[in-house]
Amino acid sequence: MQQKTSPKDQKAPSTEQIAEYQQKLITELESADYDRAQAYAKDLLNGLKIVRTFPQGVTIYGSARIKENNKYYKEARHLGELLAANGHTVITGGGPGIMEAANRGSYEYGGRSIGLNITLSHEQHPNPYLTDVLQFEYFFARKVMLAMSAKVYVFFPGGFGTMDEFSEVLILMQEKKMPIMPMFLFGKSFWKPLDRFYATKMTALKTINPQDRKIYKITDSVEEIVKAANKIGHPKVKTNYYDGFAAAQHKTSII
């Protein structure tokens, strides 16, 4: 019968054994990190290839939960139609709600209607009003493409996802990591309280500058948004306003 050894009797690993184990662990982690980085790069590269196939348009964000009978759905659909009528590509996250509404307006008019969809555990299916669909695995890659696709940004009422997307574009413009392009918050009754919070809390505490609130404009007019897109015009396919953008030297706005 084999005699059991107590923890005290067990021989401690040598320094060499510990070093060998640590190196093995590091190698395994490096391999996993490499695979992860490759997957990230694949998502970004696929996105960039597609983005270059259509001219920069108007990216429209908003809640996936807003239904067809909601006033914001109707306004987003009308905006998509007007943008298509004026020759502008409409880009959304490709899902339901506000995204569907904007794509629907463009699609029904006969415009280019792009959906940059995300693969989720509950299977977010692309809406049926898309001329082009690109599927992403990672949120960050999708957000990069939604930003790079746009010459104008429109944020309809939404939840945490919409707030995340709005904040990301806002901080990039604030820190001059991208050109200051027209950015609209549609729905005064929805967005005004947030703007007041920025004014009375953040500006008062000097965590932001007063001019930072001028980066975006709150509106109830879809015509105002179309006018801003028309002012920029129609960039050629494969060109992008962010190409060669030098953050340190860029001092102008396209608005």
C-alpha positions as CSV (number, residue, x, y, z in Angstrom):
1,M,0.0,0.0,0.0
2,Q,1.4,3.4,-1.1
3,Q,2.0,5.7,1.8
4,K,0.5,9.2,1.4
5,T,2.7,12.2,1.7
6,S,1.8,15.3,3.6
7,P,2.1,18.8,2.2
8,K,5.2,19.2,4.4
9,D,6.9,16.2,2.7
10,Q,6.2,17.4,-0.8
11,K,9.2,18.9,-2.5
12,A,8.9,22.5,-3.5
13,P,9.4,23.3,-7.2
14,S,12.8,24.5,-8.2
15,T,13.5,28.0,-9.5
16,E,14.0,26.5,-12.9
17,Q,10.7,24.7,-12.8
18,I,8.9,27.9,-11.8
19,A,10.6,29.8,-14.6
20,E,9.7,27.1,-17.1
21,Y,6.0,27.1,-16.0
22,Q,5.9,30.9,-16.2
23,Q,7.3,30.9,-19.7
24,K,4.8,28.3,-20.8
25,L,2.0,30.4,-19.4
26,I,3.3,33.6,-21.1
27,T,3.6,31.7,-24.4
28,E,0.0,30.5,-24.2
29,L,-1.3,33.9,-23.3
30,E,0.7,35.5,-26.2
31,S,-0.8,32.9,-28.6
32,A,-4.3,33.8,-27.4
33,D,-3.6,37.5,-27.7
34,Y,-2.2,37.0,-31.2
35,D,-5.3,35.1,-32.2
36,R,-7.5,37.8,-30.7
37,A,-5.6,40.6,-32.4
38,Q,-6.0,38.7,-35.7
39,A,-9.7,38.5,-35.2
40,Y,-9.9,42.2,-34.4
41,A,-7.8,43.1,-37.5
42,K,-10.0,40.9,-39.7
43,D,-13.2,42.7,-38.6
44,L,-11.6,46.1,-39.2
45,L,-10.1,45.2,-42.6
46,N,-13.4,43.7,-43.9
47,G,-15.1,46.9,-42.7
48,L,-12.7,49.2,-44.4
49,K,-13.0,47.3,-47.7
50,I,-16.8,47.8,-47.7
51,V,-16.6,51.4,-46.6
52,R,-14.5,52.3,-49.6
53,T,-17.2,51.0,-52.0
54,F,-19.7,53.8,-51.3
55,P,-19.4,57.6,-50.8
56,Q,-19.5,58.9,-47.2
57,G,-23.1,59.5,-46.2
58,V,-25.2,60.3,-43.2
59,T,-24.9,57.9,-40.2
60,I,-28.0,57.7,-38.2
61,Y,-28.1,56.3,-34.6
62,G,-30.9,55.5,-32.2
63,S,-32.8,53.0,-30.2
64,A,-33.6,49.5,-31.6
65,R,-36.6,49.4,-29.4
66,I,-38.7,52.2,-30.9
67,K,-41.7,50.9,-32.8
68,E,-43.3,51.9,-36.1
69,N,-46.0,54.0,-34.6
70,N,-43.6,56.2,-32.6
71,K,-43.1,59.8,-33.8
72,Y,-39.3,59.3,-33.9
73,Y,-39.6,56.3,-36.1
74,K,-41.7,58.3,-38.5
75,E,-39.2,61.2,-38.4
76,A,-36.3,58.9,-39.0
77,R,-38.1,57.3,-42.0
78,H,-38.8,60.7,-43.4
79,L,-35.2,61.8,-42.9
80,G,-34.0,58.6,-44.8
81,E,-36.3,59.5,-47.7
82,L,-35.1,63.1,-47.9
83,L,-31.5,62.1,-47.8
84,A,-32.0,59.6,-50.6
85,A,-33.9,62.1,-52.6
86,N,-30.8,64.4,-52.3
87,G,-28.4,61.7,-53.3
88,H,-27.0,60.9,-49.9
89,T,-26.1,57.4,-48.6
90,V,-27.9,56.4,-45.4
91,I,-25.8,54.3,-42.9
92,T,-27.1,52.7,-39.7
93,G,-26.3,49.8,-37.4
94,G,-28.7,47.7,-39.6
95,G,-31.0,46.7,-36.8
96,P,-34.7,47.4,-35.9
97,G,-36.2,50.6,-34.5
98,I,-34.7,53.9,-35.6
99,M,-32.1,52.1,-37.7
100,E,-34.9,50.3,-39.6
101,A,-36.8,53.5,-40.0
102,A,-33.9,55.5,-41.6
103,N,-33.0,52.6,-43.8
104,R,-36.6,52.1,-44.8
105,G,-37.1,55.7,-45.9
106,S,-33.9,55.6,-48.1
107,Y,-34.7,52.1,-49.4
108,E,-38.3,52.9,-50.4
109,Y,-37.1,56.0,-52.2
110,G,-34.5,54.0,-54.1
111,G,-31.4,55.2,-52.3
112,R,-28.3,53.5,-51.1
113,S,-29.2,52.0,-47.7
114,I,-26.3,50.5,-45.7
115,G,-26.5,48.4,-42.6
116,L,-23.5,47.7,-40.4
117,N,-24.9,44.9,-38.3
118,I,-23.5,43.2,-35.1
119,T,-23.5,39.5,-34.2
120,L,-25.2,39.2,-30.8
121,S,-26.1,36.2,-28.6
122,H,-29.8,37.0,-29.2
123,E,-29.2,37.2,-32.9
124,Q,-29.9,40.8,-34.0
125,H,-31.1,40.2,-37.6
126,P,-30.5,42.9,-40.2
127,N,-33.7,44.9,-41.1
128,P,-35.2,44.2,-44.5
129,Y,-34.6,47.7,-45.9
130,L,-30.9,47.4,-46.8
131,T,-29.1,47.5,-50.2
132,D,-25.8,46.5,-48.5
133,V,-25.1,44.6,-45.3
134,L,-21.8,44.1,-43.4
135,Q,-21.7,41.8,-40.4
136,F,-19.4,42.6,-37.5
137,E,-18.2,40.4,-34.6
138,Y,-16.9,43.3,-32.4
139,F,-18.6,46.4,-31.3
140,F,-15.5,48.6,-31.5
141,A,-14.9,47.7,-35.2
142,R,-18.5,48.4,-36.0
143,K,-18.3,51.8,-34.3
144,V,-15.2,52.7,-36.2
145,M,-16.9,52.0,-39.5
146,L,-20.1,53.8,-38.5
147,A,-17.9,56.9,-37.8
148,M,-15.7,56.6,-40.9
149,S,-18.7,56.1,-43.2
150,A,-20.2,59.5,-42.2
151,K,-19.9,63.1,-43.3
152,V,-22.9,63.9,-41.0
153,Y,-24.0,62.3,-37.7
154,V,-27.5,62.1,-36.5
155,F,-28.5,60.8,-33.0
156,F,-32.2,60.0,-32.4
157,P,-33.4,59.1,-28.9
158,G,-31.9,55.9,-27.7
159,G,-30.5,54.0,-24.7
160,F,-27.1,53.2,-23.4
161,G,-25.8,52.1,-26.8
162,T,-26.8,55.3,-28.4
163,M,-25.3,57.3,-25.6
164,D,-22.0,55.4,-26.0
165,E,-21.9,56.1,-29.7
166,F,-22.7,59.7,-29.2
167,S,-20.1,60.2,-26.5
168,E,-17.4,58.5,-28.6
169,V,-17.9,60.7,-31.6
170,L,-18.2,63.7,-29.4
171,I,-14.9,63.1,-27.5
172,L,-13.1,62.4,-30.8
173,M,-14.2,65.8,-32.2
174,Q,-13.5,67.5,-28.8
175,E,-10.0,66.2,-28.7
176,K,-9.4,66.9,-32.5
177,K,-8.8,63.2,-33.2
178,M,-11.3,63.6,-36.2
179,P,-12.6,66.7,-38.1
180,I,-15.5,68.5,-36.6
181,M,-18.4,67.4,-38.8
182,P,-22.1,68.3,-38.5
183,M,-23.5,66.4,-35.6
184,F,-27.2,66.6,-34.7
185,L,-29.2,65.4,-31.7
186,F,-32.7,64.9,-33.0
187,G,-35.6,65.5,-30.6
188,K,-35.3,68.6,-28.4
189,S,-37.6,67.3,-25.7
190,F,-35.3,64.2,-25.4
191,W,-31.9,65.8,-25.6
192,K,-32.3,69.2,-24.0
193,P,-32.2,67.8,-20.4
194,L,-28.8,66.2,-21.2
195,D,-27.5,69.5,-22.6
196,R,-28.7,71.2,-19.4
197,F,-26.8,68.6,-17.4
198,Y,-23.6,69.4,-19.4
199,A,-24.2,73.1,-18.8
200,T,-25.1,73.1,-15.2
201,K,-22.9,70.3,-13.9
202,M,-20.0,69.7,-16.2
203,T,-19.4,73.2,-17.4
204,A,-20.0,74.6,-14.0
205,L,-17.4,72.2,-12.6
206,K,-15.1,73.0,-15.5
207,T,-14.8,69.4,-16.5
208,I,-15.7,70.5,-20.1
209,N,-15.3,73.9,-21.8
210,P,-18.4,75.9,-22.8
211,Q,-17.5,75.7,-26.5
212,D,-17.6,71.9,-26.3
213,R,-21.4,72.1,-26.3
214,K,-21.2,73.8,-29.7
215,I,-19.9,70.6,-31.4
216,Y,-23.4,69.3,-31.6
217,K,-26.7,70.9,-32.4
218,I,-30.1,69.9,-31.0
219,T,-32.9,70.0,-33.6
220,D,-36.5,69.0,-34.5
221,S,-36.0,69.6,-38.2
222,V,-35.0,66.8,-40.6
223,E,-34.7,69.5,-43.3
224,E,-31.9,71.1,-41.3
225,I,-30.0,67.9,-41.4
226,V,-30.4,67.4,-45.1
227,K,-29.3,71.0,-45.7
228,A,-26.1,70.3,-43.8
229,A,-25.4,67.2,-45.9
230,N,-26.1,69.1,-49.1
231,K,-23.7,71.9,-48.0
232,I,-20.9,69.3,-47.7
233,G,-21.9,67.7,-51.0
234,H,-21.1,64.3,-52.4
235,P,-17.6,63.0,-52.0
236,K,-16.2,60.6,-54.5
237,V,-16.2,56.9,-53.8
238,K,-12.9,55.7,-52.2
239,T,-12.2,59.2,-50.8
240,N,-12.7,60.0,-47.1
241,Y,-12.7,63.2,-45.2
242,Y,-10.6,61.6,-42.5
243,D,-7.8,60.5,-44.8
244,G,-4.6,62.2,-43.9
245,F,-6.2,64.1,-41.0
246,A,-3.5,65.6,-38.8
247,A,-5.0,66.1,-35.4
248,A,-2.3,68.5,-34.2
249,Q,-2.6,70.8,-37.2
250,H,-6.3,70.6,-38.0
251,K,-8.0,73.8,-36.8
252,T,-11.0,74.1,-39.2
253,S,-14.5,72.8,-39.3
254,I,-16.4,71.5,-42.4
255,I,-19.7,72.7,-40.8
